[in-house]
Structures are given as C-alpha cells and as structure tokens.
Amino acid sequence: MDTITYDDFAKVELKVAKVISAQKIEGSSKLLKLEVKIKDETRTIVAGIAQNYTEDDLLGKKIIIVANLLPRTLKGVVSNGMLLAAENETGQLGLLIPDRDEIEDGASIR
C-alpha cells in the first residue's frame, strides 16, 4: 500500500450529501447518475454502483462524498464528486454513511 502525507490527506474534502434523485445511465450496466444535496448546493455525481443499488435504494440516503475532486465526464455526464463505498471480495458494495440521523447534508468529515 502506498502512503501519503498528512498534508496530502488534508487536501481531500469529504462531505455528507443527501441523494435527491438517482437514475441509470443509458448504455451502462454499472453507472448511476445521482443528484445530491450538499447544504444549499445540488450537484451531479456518477457512480459505478448500479449492480448493487437501485434508484429506490438510494433516494433520501445520506452518503459520504469527495467534494473537491476535479469534474470528470462519464458516458456524457459530468460528475462533480465521488461517493465512498467499500467492496468485498465478491464485488458486493457497501456505501459509507453517517450513523446518526442528526448529521445533516453538508457536514464535513474530519
């Protein structure tokens, strides 16, 4: 495993975001287009989780995202962040989520 410095890690801005819509991306079996709310901001995130989560699974769910990642275009959709998930050896995913309802969208991860 490669190591990074504390200063490198400090550049990563992790935030809580609330999923307000989700839809499959045409032409892809893996990608979902998520609209997420981060405090007063709404942004689009493309995530390769469609084989593990349906659109209905995600609506209203609070997730953890990398908020300051450079935008990237996937299947013609600009993604403005990345959600965090863990994957086991069989390919099952688990989203990283806050464990308390009181944590609001826009909260910083420290």
C-alpha positions as CSV (number, residue, x, y, z in Angstrom):
1,M,0.0,0.0,0.0
2,D,1.3,3.4,-0.9
3,T,1.4,6.0,1.8
4,I,0.6,9.7,1.7
5,T,1.5,12.6,4.0
6,Y,-0.9,14.2,6.4
7,D,-0.8,17.3,4.2
8,D,-1.8,15.2,1.1
9,F,-4.8,13.8,3.0
10,A,-5.8,17.3,4.4
11,K,-6.4,18.4,0.8
12,V,-9.3,15.9,0.4
13,E,-12.7,17.5,1.3
14,L,-15.1,14.8,2.5
15,K,-18.8,15.9,3.0
16,V,-22.1,14.3,3.8
17,A,-24.5,14.5,0.8
18,K,-28.2,13.6,0.6
19,V,-29.3,11.7,-2.6
20,I,-32.3,13.6,-4.0
21,S,-32.6,11.6,-7.3
22,A,-30.9,8.6,-9.0
23,Q,-31.2,7.1,-12.5
24,K,-29.5,4.6,-14.6
25,I,-27.2,6.0,-17.3
26,E,-28.3,4.7,-20.7
27,G,-25.7,2.4,-22.3
28,S,-24.2,1.3,-19.0
29,S,-25.0,-1.6,-16.7
30,K,-22.8,-0.1,-13.9
31,L,-23.4,3.6,-13.8
32,L,-26.0,5.6,-11.9
33,K,-26.4,9.4,-12.2
34,L,-27.1,10.8,-8.7
35,E,-28.3,14.3,-7.9
36,V,-27.1,15.1,-4.4
37,K,-27.7,18.0,-2.0
38,I,-24.8,19.4,0.0
39,K,-26.3,22.1,2.2
40,D,-27.6,24.7,-0.3
41,E,-25.8,23.2,-3.3
42,T,-27.0,20.5,-5.7
43,R,-24.6,18.6,-7.8
44,T,-24.4,15.5,-10.1
45,I,-22.2,12.5,-9.2
46,V,-21.8,9.5,-11.5
47,A,-21.2,6.3,-9.5
48,G,-20.5,2.7,-10.6
49,I,-22.9,1.1,-8.2
50,A,-25.9,0.1,-10.3
51,Q,-25.2,-3.6,-9.9
52,N,-25.5,-3.3,-6.2
53,Y,-28.1,-0.5,-5.7
54,T,-31.3,0.5,-7.3
55,E,-32.5,4.1,-7.7
56,D,-35.1,3.5,-5.0
57,D,-32.4,2.1,-2.6
58,L,-30.7,5.5,-2.7
59,L,-33.4,8.1,-2.6
60,G,-33.1,10.1,0.6
61,K,-30.0,8.3,1.7
62,K,-27.1,10.3,3.2
63,I,-23.8,9.3,1.8
64,I,-20.1,10.4,2.1
65,I,-18.5,12.1,-1.0
66,V,-15.2,13.5,-2.0
67,A,-16.4,17.1,-2.7
68,N,-13.3,18.7,-4.2
69,L,-12.4,16.2,-6.9
70,L,-11.9,17.6,-10.4
71,P,-15.0,17.0,-12.6
72,R,-14.9,14.0,-14.9
73,T,-17.2,13.1,-17.8
74,L,-18.5,9.5,-17.8
75,K,-20.9,8.4,-20.6
76,G,-21.5,12.1,-21.5
77,V,-22.5,13.1,-17.9
78,V,-20.2,15.4,-15.9
79,S,-19.5,14.0,-12.4
80,N,-18.7,16.6,-9.7
81,G,-17.5,14.3,-6.9
82,M,-17.2,10.7,-5.9
83,L,-19.1,8.7,-3.4
84,L,-17.3,6.4,-1.0
85,A,-18.1,2.7,-0.8
86,A,-16.3,-0.4,0.4
87,E,-16.1,-3.6,-1.7
88,N,-15.7,-7.1,-0.6
89,E,-14.0,-10.0,-2.5
90,T,-17.3,-11.0,-4.2
91,G,-17.9,-7.5,-5.5
92,Q,-20.7,-6.5,-3.1
93,L,-20.6,-2.8,-2.2
94,G,-21.5,-1.0,1.0
95,L,-21.9,2.7,1.0
96,L,-20.2,4.7,3.7
97,I,-22.9,6.6,5.5
98,P,-23.2,8.6,8.7
99,D,-24.5,6.5,11.6
100,R,-26.6,9.3,13.1
101,D,-29.7,11.0,11.6
102,E,-28.7,14.3,13.2
103,I,-25.7,14.6,10.8
104,E,-27.0,16.9,8.1
105,D,-26.1,17.1,4.5
106,G,-23.1,19.5,4.0
107,A,-21.4,18.3,7.2
108,S,-17.6,18.0,7.0
109,I,-15.9,14.7,7.7
110,R,-12.9,15.1,9.9
